[in-house]
Amino acid sequence: MDIGTLYRGIESARGLDGPSTGIRRRILQITERSDRSRTVAALLRGALVGHPIHPALVTIPAGAWTASLIFDVSGDPQTARRLIGLGLVSTPPALLTGWLDWSERGDVARRVGLVHAASNAVGIWSFAASYRLRGKDSLALARVLSVLGLTAVGVGGALGGHIVFKLMDDPAVEAAATPVLDPILDVAN
């Protein structure tokens, strides 16, 4: 199986549409609550720079976690632990901006986005467990969890790249990405 087949399988996974619709509806309820919430959401989506800021924000945890493995291999587990901590504390802004960007995408991009988020969640939890174990003299298991975490974040990053460079270049996907408010049902679709 090639990677394109995997991407197409995720893109066509209609079983993700139910959870996707519910999560998206909740995000839009929060962000469309008031003028202030719309302004904050627009800023977090990158209105000041003219494009999403999520891709830039993910470089901090991804870079810190990649560097942590380098320090682990070179025999400096304390620096590795500090870098894992840096990655963990820099994750919330990346998560927030990612979910906001995701909420504006069409069905296909949101399907891939859910798998992207799930993969990254495995990575984040793996690094959180690795960080905690490093304080308890369980270095071998902590290192295994770090490798698992970086692998999961790498898969998540590949899926994020697919959303941005493949799905968002498709005009049909981009056109479907704009939420439309149905005033009768009071829902975005």
N, C-alpha and C positions, 0 to 999 in steps of 0.2 A: 504494500500500500504506500503510495506517495503522499506527501504532505497536502497536495491539492485535493486529493480524495477526502482526507480528514477534514479539511476546511469546508468542503462542500457538504459533508455529512453534518457538521455543526450548523451550517447555514440553513439546512433544510429540516432541522430538528424542531418541528412545530410543537412538540410537547413542551418546549420552553416558553411558548407564547403566553400561557396562562400565568405563570409566575412573573414573566416579564411585564405583562399588562398591569398586574397588581402592584409591583414595585414601582413601575413608571408612574402610575396614577398617584401613588402616595408621594413620590418626589415632587410631582407637579402640583399637588395640593399644597405642599409646604412652600414651594418656591413661588407659587402664584397667589399666595394668601393676601399680600398687600403690595403697595408700590415699593416699600422698603425691601421686602423679601425678593421681589423681582430684580431690584437694583443689585442686591447682594449676590443673587444667583448669576446675574449677567457678569459681574466682576469676577466671580469664581470660574465662570466659563471662559474668561479671557477677553472681555469687552475692551479693556484698556490696551491690549496688545494686538487685537484684531484676529486672534486665533486661540484655540484651546490651550490652556496652560498645563493641563494634566501631563502631556508627554514630557514637558520640562521637569515637572515635580517628581516624576517617577525615577529620574536619574539619580536622585539623592539616595533613596534606600537601595536601589539596584547597585549603584556604585559602591556604597558602603558595604553591602553584603558580599559583593565580588571581592573587594579588597580584604574583607575579613577572612575569606578562605586563603588568600595569599599569605596573610600573616599566620594563619593556622599552620600552613604547610612549612613556613619558614621558622616555626618554633616560637611564636610570640602570641600565646593564647589570650593574654590580657588585652593587647591591642585589638585582637580579633573580637573579643567580647565588647570592647568600647565601640567598635565599628558596627557590630550587630545592634547595639543599643541606639546608635545614631540612626541606623536604618529604621528601627522600630518607632522612634519618636518623630521621624520625618514621614511616616506612612499616612497619618490621618489627612493631611492636606491633599495628598495624591489620591486617596480614596474618595474624599469629598468631591474633588473636581472631576474625577473619573465617573462617578455616579451621575453628576450633573450633566456631563457631556453625553453619557449613555442615554439619559432620559430624552434626549432630543433626536436620537437616531431612529431609523426605520426598523421594521420587524427583523430583517435578516441581520443587520448590524447588532441589534439588541440580543439576538440569540447567541452570536459569537461573543458578545460582551459579557453575557452571563457565565459562559465557560471561562473566559478571560478572568473574570472576578473570582470564580471558584478556584482556578489554578493559583491565582495570587493569594487567595485566602490560605490555601495549603502552605504556600511559601512563607507567609507572615507567621502563621501558627508554628511552623517548623523552626523559624528563627527565634520566635518568642520562647519556645521550649529549649532551644539550644542556649539561649542567653541565661535562662534560669538554671539549667543543668551545670553551666560553667561555674556557677557559684557554689556548687555542691560536689565538686571533685568527680564529675562524671564526664570528663573531657572526651573520651572516645565516642560515647553516644551523642554528645553535643556536636561533635564534628560530623557524624553521620547525618544528624538532623540539619546541619548547615548545608551539606551537599544536597540533601533532599529539598531544602528550602530554595536554594539557588536554582535547582533544576525546575521546580514548580514555577518560580518567578520567571525563568527563561521561557518556559512554555507559555505562560501568561503574556509575556512581552511579545512573543511571536504572534499570538492571537491579536494583541493590541495593534501590532504593526499591520496585520491583515485587515483589520477594521479601517485603519487610517489610509493605507496605501492601496488597497484593493477595493474595499466596499465603498469608501467615501469618494473614490475617483469615478464611480459609476453614477451618472446623473439620475438614473431611476431610483437608486438607493438614497441619494441625497434628497431628491424630491419627496420621498416618503418619510424623510427624517423630521420634517417640520410638523410639530403637533398641531392639530386642529381642534379647537374647543367646540363641542356640540352644545349650544346654549339650552337646548331642550332637555338633554340628559345630564347636563352640567358635568361632562367628563371630557377629557382629552383623548383623542384616538389617534 
